[in-house]
């Protein structure tokens, strides 16, 4: 039986989502936590292809980015949603991610003539603590960022700020290994504005494969965003310029070592906005204050966007650099789970 909430959600999916996490509490929308969950849930995803990025337009090129296609994902399963971060385990097919309601999620992007056409083998697995116990306390499981190298995953948590390393194991299991020193003084981290970018840099780049973390909106006295390189010759704290009203929701490295940041803005008057900003590799270094770089794309609600929180960069078989984005619907009937895909054309 389909609930009234599910029916309302389906009707609402025809409208662009516009409520980011800061407004969800105002409307009384929240995830259903504390219920009993299956250890591993296999979830059937209904995916509606998105052919155009700009509403009412067939335009494909937006600055250096070329829109390939996208998906609007829905399901009758109540736990689908709140998808905060994801990384591909191969060239644009199998992925792993984290939801801020305390789940790992896994799946695969299906393609038709190179464009995203569906999602298969989707599973959600409840997160556990070091002792292997599942928890449904939002304060403990607000997973926002994910870095991946091989079978090593690193998750950034907000509220109870921490950066935790895991081993990905067969059959969708994970083993918590240790907490990492995130260098930034804990008292500088804002309650709901912690580390949303957790990204491994290229091993042959200037940061030598180091893990780099960037907060969403934890600011120093000059109003710049705290970030850190956690190992290697550039180990230490640096900051990134906060520009306009945009906050950082994820980041991933380009092959040359530049850091591409996904940013989001929100207001009740204008809704949600998206932006991609490129930070040059030479500025990702200890002691650098107010690192900044060019804006590659900026979009408002006249585009197919929502509360965009997840991003990954990968190489297609033909060598093209691909940028994939994913949204967090906050389990709101007014928002959508989106997957968007672009080619990044370099000069």
N, C-alpha and C positions, 0 to 999 in steps of 0.2 A: 504494500500500500504506500502510495506517495503522500507525504505529509503536506499540510497547507504551506509550511515554510518552504518546502522544496518547490511547490507549484509557484509560489511568489518569486522565488529565486529565478526560476526559468523565465518568467515574464520579464523580470528585471534585467536578465542577461541581454535583452535587446537594446538596452541603454548603456552608454558609456559609464563605467564605474568612476566614482569621484571621491569617495571617502577614504582618506588615509587613516593610519592607526590612531592618530591623535584625535580624530573626530568620532571614532567608533564608540568610545565610552559615552560620549555625549548623547548618542542615539540608542544606547543600551544594547548594542550588538556585541556579542562576544562568543568565543568558541565554547563548546560544551566540554568542559574539563571535569575530571573526577569520575567519569563513567568507566565501566569495565570495557576494555578493548581487547580484541584478539591480538596475540603476540605478533603475528604477521597477517596483515589484511591485504588480500588481493582485491583491487578496486577496478571496476570497469569504467573507463573514461570515454565520454562522448566528446568528440573533438570537432568543432565547426571551423573549417578553414577560413582564414582571413586573407583575402586576395589583395587588398589595398591598405597601405599604412595611413594615408590621409583620407579622411572621410569624403566620399563623393568624387574621388580623383583616381585616375589610373597612373599617376606619376610614380616612378620607381626610385628616382635618385634624389637624395637629400644630403647636400654637401658631399662629403667623401663616402657616404653610406648608400648602398643600393638595397632596397627592400626585396627580400626573396619571398617571404610568406610568413604566415603565422597561424595560430590555433587559439580558439576559445575553448577551454576545457571545463567540463562539468561532470557531475556524477550524483547519483542518489545516495552515495555513501557520505555520512555526515562529517567524517574526518578529513575529507579532501578540502584543502584550503590552507591559508596562512603559510604559503610556500615562500620562504625567506631567502634561500640561497641554493644554488645548484652548481655542479661541475660535471662535465662530460668525462667518461672513462675511456672514450675512444674518439674517433673523428665524427662527432655530431650525431651519435645514435644513443648509446647507453649512458644514462646519467644517474647520479646520486645527489640527494639534496637534504636540507633540513627545514622543518616547519617550526614556527615559533610557539606552537602548541605542544612541542615535545615529541616530535616524530622525525625519524629518518624516512625519506621516500626514494624509491627507485623506479626506473621505467626506461622506455626506449622511444625515440622519435621515429615514426614511419614516414616515408617519403614517396611522392609520386612525381616523376620527371624532375627530381631534385628539390621539390618544394615540400615543406612539412604537410603531411596529410592526416596524421593520427598519432595516438600515443598507445603503446602496448605494454604488457607485462608490468603494469603499475602496481606497486606495493607500498604500504606504509607500515613502519615498524616503530613501536613505542620506544623512546629513549630510556636508558637505565643509568643508574649511578655506578660508581666503581665497584660496588658490591653486587651489581647485577639486578638491583631492585628498580622497578618502574616507578615513576613519580608523576603526579598530575598537578603539582603545585606550580603555578605560572611563574612564581618568583624564581624557582630553581631551573626551569627548562626553557627560558626565553632565548632559543637558539636563533641567531641572526646572520652569522657569517660562516663560510665554509671554504677551506683551502684543501686541495687534494694533490698528492704526488704518489703515484703508484697505489698501494693499498694503505697509505697513511693519510688519514683525514684529520683536519684541525678545525674545531668549531669555536666560534666566538659567541659568548652568552652575555646578554644584558641583564640589568637589574642586580643580580649577584654576579658582578663582572668577573669573567674568567675566560681563559683561552685554553682549551683542552684538546689533547692529542689522542686519537683513536686508531686502532687497527681494524680495517675492514676485513671481515672474514667471510667464508662461504655461507650460502643460504641466508643472506641478508642480516647476518649477525655482526655486531661490533664489540670490540673490547677496549674499554677505557684504559689508557696507558699512564698518562700523567698530565698535570697542569703545567703550562709554560709561563715563564716570567714575561709579562707583557711590557715591562720597562716603564710605561707611563704611570706616574703615581696614582694609586687608586682613588685618592680624594679628588683628583681632577676629572674623574669620569662621572658624567651626569646619569641620573637614574635610568632613563629610557633612551640614552643617546650614546651607547657604548660601541664596541667594535663590530661593525657590520661588514667591513672589508677584511677578509683573511685570504691572502693570495701568495702563492709561491712564485718567486721571480725566476726568470730563465737561468739555468745553471751556467750558461756561457756568457751571461750578461754582467754588467758592472756590479750588481749586488750578489753575484755568485750563488744563485739559487736560494737566497735567504727568504724566510717567511716575512712578509710585510703586512702590517695591520694598520687600519685607518678607522677612526671613530666616526660615528654618524654626525654628532654635533656636540662633542666635548671640547670646549674652547679654552685657549689660554687667555691671559690678561689682555692680549692685543686682538682677541676675537678670531684667532686662527684655530684650525682643527688639529687636534692631537693625532699623531701617527708615529709608527716606530718600525725600524728594521731590527729583527730579533736575533740575527747572527751575522757572521762574516765581517769583512773589512769596514763595512758601513754601519755596523751595529750601533743603535742609539735612537734617540727621539728626534723627530723632525715635525714640522707643522705644514699644513696645507691651507691656503687662503680660502676662507669662506666667501663665496660670491653670491651677491643678491640674497634671495631667500631660500636657496637650494641647500639641501642636506645630502650627505653621501650615504647611499644605501648598498653599494657593492663596488667591486673593482676587480680587474683582471689584467694580466700583463700581456703586452704585445711582444712579438718575437725579438724586437730590438731592445727590449728592456723598459720601454715607456709604460706607464701605468694608465690604463683607461678607467675612469671613474664613472659610475652610474649615479646620477643625482636626481632628487625629487623635490618639488616644491608643492605646497598646498595652501589654499585659502578657501574659506566657505564661499567667497564671492566668485572666484574664478575656477575652483576645482583643483585638479592635480596637474602637475607639469613634469616633464622628463627632460633630462639633459645628459649628454656625454661629454666629458672633459678629459683631455689628454695631458698627463704630467710627464715632462721629459725625464729620461732616466738619470741624467746628471743631477737632478734636484731631489732624487730619492736618496737622501744621505743624512747622517746624523748632523744635527746643528743647523740644518737649513730651515729658515723661517719663511713661512708664507709661500711655499712652492705653488706654482700656478702654471696654467697652460691653456692652449686654445680650446674653444668649444667646437665640437664636431657637429652636433645636432641639438636642437631644442624643439620640443613639441608640447602643445597644449591639448585641450580636450577636443580640438578639431581633428585629432589623430586617434588612431586605435591604440590608446594607452590606458593604463589603470595605475594602481599603486605599484610601480615597477621597483622591485627590490632585489632581484637576482640577475646576475650576468656571468657569462663565460665567453672565452675567446678560444677558437680552435681552427685548425687548418682543414680545408676540404681536400678531397683527393686530387683535385686539379691545382692545388697549391694556394687557392684563395684564402685570405684571412677572414674568418667568419666571426660575427658578434651575435650572440644569442641572449635574449632578455626574457625574464619571467616575472609575473606579478603576484603579489600577496593580496588576496581578496578579503583578509580579516574576518572570514566567515560571515560576511555581510551579503544580504540578498541584493544590495545595490551595487556590488562590485563583481569583478570577473577574474578568473584565473586565465592569464594570457601567456602564450609563448610567441615571441617575435624573433625573426632571423634576418640578418643583414650581411652583405659583403662589404668589407672595408677596403676601399680602393686607395692604395698608397700612391704618392706622387712619384 
